[in-house]
C-alpha cells in the first residue's frame, strides 16, 4: 500500500512494501555474490600454490600448460564478475546458481588434468555443495549435488590416475594422506569463514524483512484508523454546524444580551466549538480530502513561529521556552499533517509537564531538528524500548500512545526520524529530525534580517 505524503507540492510517497522486500533480497544476493568472488580469488591463490608445490617440492608430473590455461579462464571469469557485480546490485538465485556452476566446471577440469578422484583435493566438491545449500533455493542445491556427483563419476571413469606412490600404509607419512589433511583443513577453514559471513547476511536480511512486515502492518493500521477518523469527522460535521448556529442565535437573544456572564460563557463555547471544527477539518485534510485547500507557502522560521503562537493561544500554557536557532530561512510548503505532528508532541509534553515545556529548533546539514522538552516524570524504560509503537502509553487510558505512533509514521514518510530520551535534570525530550528537502519549496534561501 502507498501512503500519501503530508507535503503537497513535493509529495514523497513511501515505497511499496513488496518493492522494499525485493530490495532487501537483492542486497543480500549482491553481498553473497561478492562473497563468491572473494572465495574464487582464494581458490586461484590456492591452485597456484598447490600446482607449484606439487611440481617443485614433490616432483609430481602435471600438465602445467593446460592447468594454467584453465586457471587463466577462472581469473578472467572472476575479473568479469567483479566488474559486472560491482556496478549492478540486483542478484537473483539463478545468477548465483550459474556462478557456482562455473566454479564446479573449472574445478572439474583441474581435477581431470591432475588425477581425477585419485587427487586428494577432490573432496573440495563438498565446499561447493555446502555453499549452494546455504545460498540457493532447494531445486538449485539439488541440481548442484547431482552435477558434482556426475562430475566425480566421470572423473573416476575418464581421468588418468595421479602418479603418486601407493604408500597408504605409511599413515601420516603418505603423500596422499597429507593431501587429505590439507584438503580437510581448507574445507573446514573456508566453510567456517564464508558460511559464517553468509549466515550473518541471511540474519540481516531476515531482520530487515521482519522490520518491513512490521512497517506494513503499521501502515495498514494507519489506513484503517484514517478511514475510521474520516468517517467520524464527516458524521460530526453536521451536529457541530447545528451547534454553531444555535450558539449564534443565543448570543443575539435579549435574555442572554442582558447577562454578561452568560455572554462570556457563550463566547467561550464558540471558541471551543471553532477549535472542534478545526480539528474535524484537519482530520479530513489529513485523510486526503480537500487537501489542496490547506497548502501554504511560507518559510521555515515563519511556519514554526506561527505554529508556536497558535499552539500557545489555544492551550493553557504556563511556562514555555522557545529557541529558534535557524539562521538561513528556507521557503517551504506544508499542510495540516505536518503541523499536527509537531502539535501532538507539544501536547504530550504539556500533559506530562503543565508547568513548563520547551521547544528548540535548528538546522544542521540540511536537516530540520526539533527538540521538545518537558519537566515531567520522563519515560518509563518500557516506553523507551517500544517508543512509537501503537497503544504504548503511560497515560493508562484506552487508545493511549496513538499520537506518538502517528508522529513517528508521519516523520518516517517524510524521510525523518523521531527519538526520545529522559533528560539528566529530569523530564523527557523528544527529538524530531526531518530533511528540509522533503518540505522545501525551492532550492533557494530567504535572507531574514
KACORTA-V820206 format. One record per pair of residues at least 12 apart in sequence whose C-alpha atoms are under 7 Angstrom apart, sorted by the first residue. I is the first residue (numbers start at 1). J is the second residue. D is the distance in whole Angstrom. If there is no record, write none. Layout:
BEGIN
I/J/D ; I/J/D
END
This chain:
BEGIN
1/16/6 ; 2/14/6 ; 2/15/7 ; 2/16/6 ; 5/413/6 ; 5/414/7 ; 6/335/6 ; 6/337/5 ; 6/338/6 ; 7/333/7 ; 7/334/5 ; 7/335/6 ; 7/439/6 ; 8/295/6 ; 8/334/7 ; 8/335/7 ; 9/333/7 ; 10/438/7 ; 10/439/7 ; 12/414/7 ; 14/413/6 ; 17/212/7 ; 17/216/6 ; 21/209/6 ; 24/205/6 ; 26/89/7 ; 26/90/5 ; 26/91/5 ; 26/92/7 ; 27/89/7 ; 27/90/7 ; 28/201/6 ; 28/202/7 ; 28/205/6 ; 29/91/5 ; 29/92/6 ; 30/89/6 ; 30/90/6 ; 30/91/5 ; 32/198/6 ; 33/96/7 ; 37/78/6 ; 37/82/7 ; 44/71/7 ; 60/163/7 ; 62/114/6 ; 63/113/7 ; 67/110/6 ; 67/113/7 ; 70/106/7 ; 74/106/7 ; 93/136/6 ; 93/137/7 ; 97/136/7 ; 97/140/6 ; 108/151/7 ; 112/155/6 ; 112/159/5 ; 114/162/6 ; 115/159/6 ; 115/160/5 ; 115/161/4 ; 115/162/4 ; 116/155/5 ; 116/156/6 ; 116/159/5 ; 116/160/7 ; 116/161/6 ; 117/152/7 ; 117/155/6 ; 117/156/6 ; 118/161/6 ; 118/162/6 ; 119/162/6 ; 120/176/6 ; 120/179/5 ; 120/180/5 ; 120/183/7 ; 121/179/7 ; 121/180/7 ; 121/183/5 ; 124/183/7 ; 124/187/6 ; 125/148/7 ; 127/187/6 ; 127/191/7 ; 129/144/6 ; 129/145/6 ; 226/287/6 ; 229/283/7 ; 230/283/6 ; 230/284/6 ; 230/287/6 ; 233/280/5 ; 233/283/7 ; 233/284/7 ; 240/277/7 ; 244/270/7 ; 247/266/7 ; 247/270/7 ; 251/263/7 ; 251/266/7 ; 282/336/6 ; 285/336/7 ; 286/336/7 ; 286/337/6 ; 294/335/5 ; 294/336/7 ; 295/333/7 ; 295/334/6 ; 295/335/5 ; 296/333/5 ; 296/334/6 ; 296/335/6 ; 297/332/6 ; 297/333/5 ; 297/334/7 ; 298/331/6 ; 298/332/6 ; 298/333/6 ; 299/329/6 ; 299/330/5 ; 299/331/4 ; 299/332/5 ; 300/329/6 ; 300/330/6 ; 300/331/6 ; 300/332/6 ; 301/326/7 ; 301/329/6 ; 317/354/7 ; 318/354/7 ; 318/355/6 ; 318/356/7 ; 319/355/6 ; 319/356/4 ; 319/357/6 ; 320/356/6 ; 320/357/5 ; 320/358/6 ; 321/357/6 ; 321/358/5 ; 321/359/6 ; 322/358/6 ; 322/359/5 ; 322/360/6 ; 323/359/6 ; 323/360/5 ; 323/361/6 ; 324/360/6 ; 324/361/5 ; 324/362/6 ; 325/361/6 ; 325/362/5 ; 326/361/7 ; 326/362/5 ; 326/363/6 ; 328/445/7 ; 328/446/7 ; 328/447/6 ; 329/445/6 ; 329/446/5 ; 329/447/6 ; 329/448/7 ; 330/440/7 ; 330/444/7 ; 330/445/5 ; 330/446/6 ; 331/440/6 ; 331/441/5 ; 331/442/6 ; 331/445/7 ; 331/446/7 ; 332/439/5 ; 332/440/4 ; 332/441/5 ; 333/439/6 ; 333/440/6 ; 333/441/6 ; 334/439/7 ; 341/407/5 ; 344/403/6 ; 346/372/7 ; 349/373/7 ; 349/374/6 ; 352/376/5 ; 353/374/6 ; 353/375/5 ; 353/376/5 ; 356/374/6 ; 356/375/6 ; 357/373/6 ; 357/374/5 ; 358/372/6 ; 358/373/5 ; 358/374/6 ; 359/371/6 ; 359/372/5 ; 359/373/6 ; 360/372/7 ; 366/435/6 ; 366/436/6 ; 367/433/6 ; 367/434/6 ; 367/435/4 ; 367/436/6 ; 368/433/6 ; 368/434/5 ; 368/435/6 ; 368/436/6 ; 369/432/6 ; 369/433/5 ; 369/434/7 ; 370/431/6 ; 370/432/5 ; 370/433/7 ; 371/429/7 ; 371/430/6 ; 371/431/4 ; 371/432/6 ; 372/429/6 ; 372/430/5 ; 372/431/6 ; 373/428/6 ; 373/429/4 ; 373/430/7 ; 374/427/5 ; 374/428/6 ; 374/429/7 ; 375/426/6 ; 375/427/4 ; 375/428/7 ; 376/427/4 ; 376/428/7 ; 377/426/7 ; 377/427/5 ; 378/422/6 ; 378/426/7 ; 378/427/4 ; 378/428/5 ; 379/422/6 ; 379/428/6 ; 384/420/7 ; 388/404/5 ; 388/405/4 ; 388/408/6 ; 389/405/5 ; 390/402/5 ; 390/405/5 ; 411/434/7 ; 414/434/7 ; 414/438/6 ; 415/434/7 ; 415/435/7 ; 416/433/5 ; 416/434/4 ; 416/435/6 ; 417/432/6 ; 417/433/5 ; 417/434/7 ; 418/431/6 ; 418/432/5 ; 418/433/6 ; 419/431/5 ; 419/432/7
END
